[in-house]
Each structure stands twice: as C-alpha cells, then as structure tokens.
Amino acid sequence: MQDVVLALLVKEPSHGYDLRRRLAAALGPLGEALNAGQVYVTLARLEKAGLVVLERVEEPVRGPQRKVYALTAAGQERVAAWMAEGAGPRADVTEFHLKLVAAAVSGTADPLALVDARRRELMRALAEAQHAALAQGADSEAGLLLEGVALRLQADLRWLEACERTWSTRTTRAGKAEE
C-alpha cells in the first residue's frame, strides 16, 4: 500500500481522506473495507522514512488546518523504482491493479507497458510450470500441484487481456480528448 500511496502523491500533495477516497474508488466494492486509519498509518510510516513531508494547509471555508502530504525527492525515486520493477510470480491481482491505476494517475508509467511486462513474466512462469509438470507426470502429487499453478497463471493471463482492453480504451479516449 505504501507504493500506491506514494504514486497517488506524484501529481499533487493530498490529505489522507482524499487518498483513501481515491483508493476506495479504484478498488470498487473491494475498497469498502479500506479503513481510513490504514491510510494515516501508512502516511506516518512514509513520513518517518523520509518519503513524504507533512504540510499544513489553511482551509478557507472551514478554518482549521488540514494535514497535507507531499512527496520528497526520495519518495519520487521510490515511485519510479516501483513502476520499473516486475511484479514477481506470486503478485496479488489487487496490488497489480492498483499499480496500473497509480501509473495512470501519476503519469509515471504507461499502464499498457506494465501489462505487457507482466504478461512476459507470467508467460515465462507458465512455461516453467508446464515443463516441470510434464517432468513429474500427471498422476503424481507434485504434477497435480504444478497443474494448479499453471491453471492459476493462465487465469492471470486472461485477466491481463481484460486489463489491456480496458487501458487501451482509456488511452484512446484520453488521446482523442487532447486533440
């Protein structure tokens, strides 16, 4: 969650409530369980690590100051490194989805390029799992496990196809809006 919060701060500083709202919107029904306290705990940890700084901003209408968080140079470097790194073979779908959303919002990476890189990772892992399954034999316990791994990887690849369709459509719409 730390990297997602950092990426959401790339374009502009924000307060915790707004970050929670944006995360919940990106997660849809799965975001309903997101506790606002989680966001503030994450922001406190990021501040302690020197990745964000706390700024206080006067609210013109309400009067009290709000805590607004902004990225430091180290925070920007961490976002860039996170966008550049691979997801790994056991990456969580929700985490990768948030990475795509954060990439689009922050402009730090092309969501379609991230999908393509993830596809290459999964294809490599699928080939390894299938090769290992063949070596074990279909009737073995290990072969059964490897078949499950391969099926999971295939499902993730199909989901990436849906991601590619969605982000391609968004990229096309955004390009037309700029013209």
N, C-alpha and C positions, 0 to 999 in steps of 0.2 A: 504494500500500500504506500510505502514511503516514496517509491519512484513515481507512482501515479500522481501523488500529491505534488511532488516537485514539478512534474511536467505540466500540471494544470496551472502552475505559477509562472510559467515561462513568459506568457504574453503580458501579464499584469499581476501586480500584487492582489491578494484577496484575503478575506476573512474566513474563518473556519466554517461558519454557517453556509457561506456561498460554495465553498469547496465540497461540503457534504451534499448540498443540493445537486451540484454538478455530477458528483459520483453516483448519487442515487438515480439521477436521470439516465446516466449511461448504463446502469445495471438494470433498469426497469423494475419489475416486481422483485427481483433478487436484491435490489438495493433498499427495500423497505426495512430490512433487518439491520442496515448500517446505522450504528449508533453515533450520534454527533460527538460523543466523548472520545470515540476511536480517532476521529479526525484531529481533535485537540491534543490528544496524547501523541499522535504521530507528529504534529506540528512542534510540540515541545521537544520531542526527540531530535527532530531535524534542526531545530534552533540550537540545541545543546551540541550537535555535531558540526555546527557552523555552516549548514547548508541553506538555512533561511535566517532572515532577521525580522524581528518584530518591530513594526512601526505603529504608532497610534495616530488615527485619523479622526478629526473632528467631524461629527455628523451634523450637518447644517440644520436639519429639521428636528431631530430628536435631542440633540445636545450632548449626550455622553460620548466619550471617545470609544472607538472600536479598535480591536486588535487586528491589524492587517499584516500579513506576512508577505515578504518579498524574497526572491532568490538571491543568494550570494553568488560570486563567481564559482565557488566550489560546487554550489548547487547546480549551476548551469552545466558544469563539467560532468557532474554525475548523471544528469538527464541525457546528455549527449552519449555518454558511455552506455547507459541503459538502452537507448534506442539502437545502438550499434551492436549490442551483444545478442547472441542467439538465445532462444527460449529454453533450449535443452529438451531432451527426450520425454521428460515427465512434466512438462509445463501444464499448468492449470488453464483450462479454456477461459475462465473468467479473467484470469490475470492477463492472458494474451489479448482478450477483447479490450480490457482497459488500456493496454499498451497501444492498441490501434486507435482508440478514442483519444488518448493523450497525445499521440503523434499528430493526429489531425488537428486537434485544438491548439497545440503548441506550435505546430509547423516545423517541429524539429526532425521529422522523418516522414516519408511517404508511406501511408498505410499499405498501399499495394506492394511496395518493395518489401515491407515487413512480412506480408502474407507470402510473397514469393520465397523469401529466405526461410520462413517457417516450413513451407512446402518441401524445400530441398532437405531440411533437417529430417522431416518425417519420412520422406521417401528413402533416405539413407537408413534410417532406423527400421523401416518396414523391410527393406531388402535384407538387413542383418537378421531380423526376427524370422523371416521366411526361410532364409538359408539355414539358420540354427534349427528351426522346426523340422526341416527336411532331414537334417543330420540326426535328429533324435528319433524320428519315426512317429507316425500318427497315433499309435497305440500307447505310447509312453506317457507318464505323468508330466514329464518336462515338455514333451511335444504338445500336450493339451494346454499347458500354461503359455507356451510360445504362440500357439494358435490364438489364444485370448489376447495376447499382446499385439499380434498382427491385426486382429479384428478392431481393436481399440485404435490403432494407428490409422487404419482405413477409415474409420468413422471420423477421426480428426481431419483427415484429408478431405473428406466430403464436406465437413463444416468449413474448411478453408475455401472451398469452391463457393460456398454461400457468402463468405466474407468478401471474396474477390468480386462477386456480382454486386454486392451492396456498396463497397467502396469504389468500384468502377463507376457506378451510377452517381454517387456523390461527387466524385471527381469531375465527371462530365457536366453535372449540373453547376458545380462551382465554376468551371471554366466558362460556361455559357453566361453565367451571371456577371463575370468580369468583363465580358466583351461589350 
